[in-house]
Amino acid sequence: MRFSDPGRLLLVLVALLCLTQGAAGIGINPEADGAGVGTASVGADTALQTTPNNTTVQQENPDDVGESGDTAALQSYLVQSLADRLGESSIRISAGQYEQGRALLGDEYDSTLEKYVDVEGETDSAAAFDQAAESQRELGTTAQEYNETYREYQQARENGNEARARELARELGRLAGDANESARRLTASYTRIENTTGANLSAAQQRALNVSEEISQQQQTVITETFVATRLSVGTDADRVSFAAPATVTGQLTLANGSAVRNETVAIRIGDRVESVRTGQNGTFTVEYRPVSVQNGTDTLPVAYQPAPESPYLGSNASVDVTVTQTTATLTVDSRSATASFGDEVAVSGQAAVDGTPVPGARVRVTVDGVTLGTVTTGSNGSYAVVSDLPASVASGETDVEAVIVPSDRAVRSAVASTPLRVESTETALSVNASRATDGRVRLTGQLTTTEGAPVAGETIELRIEGTTVATVETDSAGAFEQLVTPQDGLDGVVSVEAIYDAPSSNLAGATAETSVDLDAPPADRESAPGEEGTESGADSDGRDDGPLSRGAGPLSLELLAGGGALVLSVLVIAWVIRRDGERGPTNQPQSPGTSTTPTSDSTDNGGTMVDHAAALREDGESDAAIRALYNAVRRSLSVGDETQTHWEFYTTASERLQPDTTETLERLTQAYERVVYSPDELDKEQADALLDDTAALLDEGDGESAS
């Protein structure tokens, strides 16, 4: 079947999105991150020499595909939108406009990605789009922090504060490493996107690598002008080492030219331990090494000189050949209380030692009845302490608090140490309210607490109608729950509702609450929150409604009904884009805004100006169409760039030739145009009116340039 009629295509798209919306729900957040211009430094010299954003995805003409191709066309459009935002964000970040780069990957990107998941499912490409956005935001944040820290570093050097400059130089080294890692993850995500969707992100990938490379080059300059290189040499006479039988490691620390780092206190890391030692006249030192958390059987230990933040020296590395063998430590454990119940504070402490010598740096895990209360590291005296509230998952009755060094394959291990604890049962209170929802389902809310009123989070509540289980739901941090459920077929009139909490392996006693609901009654005017009195009779509760709606069973989702307007608008935007592409003829290349030679709803057919036409559209309540008309008029008027540029690439090119005031207007217009084309949310009337007034200056400036 061919869609030669745009109206029929639109109906199919509406049906398609309704089905995907009903199955999973489309989360739409109308708020986007705010954009602001960052300070360009690293990357700013090359980024503004932009080329067209090479992130296009070949899309099929909807007229040439059958019913099975409708989903493919929509999927291709969403891939295109996501890839465009990644590409445009990379342009901003490489130009030093970090806030704007991150904003392009904010709420609107997430909303588009949610729609893509609804169409495509939880695929590798969807995960790659998500990870790419996260890594690109991280890269922008790190690059911004690097530039800001670099300016502070330069200021410290100009002020003669060398100690502060060295501290900042080491911080710059950390940030440079973070930038390289973000760029590595980002390029890997780009490759996954290209391999799974066919999108071309090569230009964006190169920009990310350029940002990372420029930071690395800058950091090499910082190191060269700030620090003095060192050399470390080490050795030992021992061929085996354990905590019980330590090895003596000797070494020497010199500068690269052979001069000794003499009479200084330095930090030397051997394996898992850092020791503070004093160098002699020749830069020599001696360290006694006892392994703790190094894996048993290791035969080569890394050794490193770790300079202080204000030190003028660079760190250096070496290694020593010696085999690590295992020692069993004695571990003690003590509980402050002999009894505990749900939510009570359980305080546990103890010490690890080998033949009376404390074991520092060992990891100790503390559990009750197999439930972990915490994992901590022993201090310099071998002691540890864990304080935690007793969770509901610990069964009531006689049990033990246990402690053990983990993992068990390290240089120091221990047997399990235990002390008894009696866990007492706690009574609970459960409430449930029921009311009719507007879509024919039943909304169930309630709260689980102890009889003392303490909320019980993370517990499963079984929900029944007329004795049949219709859903299970987990309580939130306030102990509250809410769920939309679908009654069984054939029920009408007043039906019974039950909420049941039953956790036999818990220290909480079970509870049941009952109410009823009239399935023939009209929907409630206002949905009551947990703890409020519902429209039907039921147990009272003092709980709160903190949690989001759970995804209940049923043929339709609440989001589909409540967000129907946003859904229809989203479909209209998608249909408009696909229909626009179809009107261009049998080509797969997308057309830039403002270059169409085919009359559209944005063009004027009464001989008036585009601004007059836009104003008329706005008076008719068509704000989105008015913004598209304004944008196309400005793009034609300015006559800069080329027709293949995206809206943000065009903005970058045009802003170099405009006055500051009109540049700001063009940016606001571009943002509004982007929102109209890519977001399901309609522009505010005030914003549209303001742009109508301000765009005249842009058109005047464009006409002036054309005339000249």
Stockholm file with secondary structure:
# STOCKHOLM 1.0

chainA/1-708         MRFSDPGRLLLVLVALLCLTQGAAGIGINPEADGAGVGTASVGADTALQTTPNNTTVQQENPDDVGESGDTAALQSYLVQSLADRLGESSIRISAGQYEQGRALLGDEYDSTLEKYVDVEGETDSAAAFDQAAESQRELGTTAQEYNETYREYQQARENGNEARARELARELGRLAGDANESARRLTASYTRIENTTGANLSAAQQRALNVSEEISQQQQTVITETFVATRLSVGTDADRVSFAAPATVTGQLTLANGSAVRNETVAIRIGDRVESVRTGQNGTFTVEYRPVSVQNGTDTLPVAYQPAPESPYLGSNASVDVTVTQTTATLTVDSRSATASFGDEVAVSGQAAVDGTPVPGARVRVTVDGVTLGTVTTGSNGSYAVVSDLPASVASGETDVEAVIVPSDRAVRSAVASTPLRVESTETALSVNASRATDGRVRLTGQLTTTEGAPVAGETIELRIEGTTVATVETDSAGAFEQLVTPQDGLDGVVSVEAIYDAPSSNLAGATAETSVDLDAPPADRESAPGEEGTESGADSDGRDDGPLSRGAGPLSLELLAGGGALVLSVLVIAWVIRRDGERGPTNQPQSPGTSTTPTSDSTDNGGTMVDHAAALREDGESDAAIRALYNAVRRSLSVGDETQTHWEFYTTASERLQPDTTETLERLTQAYERVVYSPDELDKEQADALLDDTAALLDEGDGESAS
#=GR chainA/1-708 SS CCCCSHHHHHHHHHHHHHHHHHHHCCCCCCCCCCCCCCCCCTTHHHHTSCCCCCCCCCCCCGGGCCHHHHHHHHHHHHHHHHHHHHHHHHHHHHTTCHHHHHHTTSHHHHHHHHHHHHHHCSCHHHHHHHHHHHHHHHHHHHHHHHHHHHHHHHHHHHTTCHHHHHHHHHHHHHHHHHHHHHHHHHHHHHHHHHHHHCCCCHHHHHHHHHHHHHHHHHHHHHHHHHCBCEEEEEEESCSEECSSSCEEEEEEEEETTSCBCCSCEEEEEETTEEEEEECCTTSEEEEEECCSSSBTTCCEEEEEEECCTTCSBCCEEEEEECEECCEEEEECCEESCSEEETTCEEEEEEEEEETTEECTTCEEEEEETTEEEEEEECCTTSEEEEEEECCTTSCSEEEEEEEEESSTTBSEEECCEEEEEEEECBCEEEEEEEEECTTSCEEEEEEEEETTCCBCCSCEEEEEETTEEEEEEECCTTSEEEEEECCCTTCCSEEEEEEEECCTTSSBCCEEEEEEEETTSCCCSSCCCTTSCCSSCBCCCCCCCCSCCCCCSSSSCHHHHHTHHHHHHHHHHHHHHHHHHHHTCSCCSCCCTTCCCSCCTTSCSSSCCHHHHHHHHHHTTCHHHHHHHHHHHHHHHHCCSCTTCCHHHHHHHHHTTSCHHHHHHHHHHHHHHHHHHHCSSCCCHHHHHHHHHHHHHHHHHHHHHHHC
#=GC SS_cons         CCCCSHHHHHHHHHHHHHHHHHHHCCCCCCCCCCCCCCCCCTTHHHHTSCCCCCCCCCCCCGGGCCHHHHHHHHHHHHHHHHHHHHHHHHHHHHTTCHHHHHHTTSHHHHHHHHHHHHHHCSCHHHHHHHHHHHHHHHHHHHHHHHHHHHHHHHHHHHTTCHHHHHHHHHHHHHHHHHHHHHHHHHHHHHHHHHHHHCCCCHHHHHHHHHHHHHHHHHHHHHHHHHCBCEEEEEEESCSEECSSSCEEEEEEEEETTSCBCCSCEEEEEETTEEEEEECCTTSEEEEEECCSSSBTTCCEEEEEEECCTTCSBCCEEEEEECEECCEEEEECCEESCSEEETTCEEEEEEEEEETTEECTTCEEEEEETTEEEEEEECCTTSEEEEEEECCTTSCSEEEEEEEEESSTTBSEEECCEEEEEEEECBCEEEEEEEEECTTSCEEEEEEEEETTCCBCCSCEEEEEETTEEEEEEECCTTSEEEEEECCCTTCCSEEEEEEEECCTTSSBCCEEEEEEEETTSCCCSSCCCTTSCCSSCBCCCCCCCCSCCCCCSSSSCHHHHHTHHHHHHHHHHHHHHHHHHHHTCSCCSCCCTTCCCSCCTTSCSSSCCHHHHHHHHHHTTCHHHHHHHHHHHHHHHHCCSCTTCCHHHHHHHHHTTSCHHHHHHHHHHHHHHHHHHHCSSCCCHHHHHHHHHHHHHHHHHHHHHHHC
//
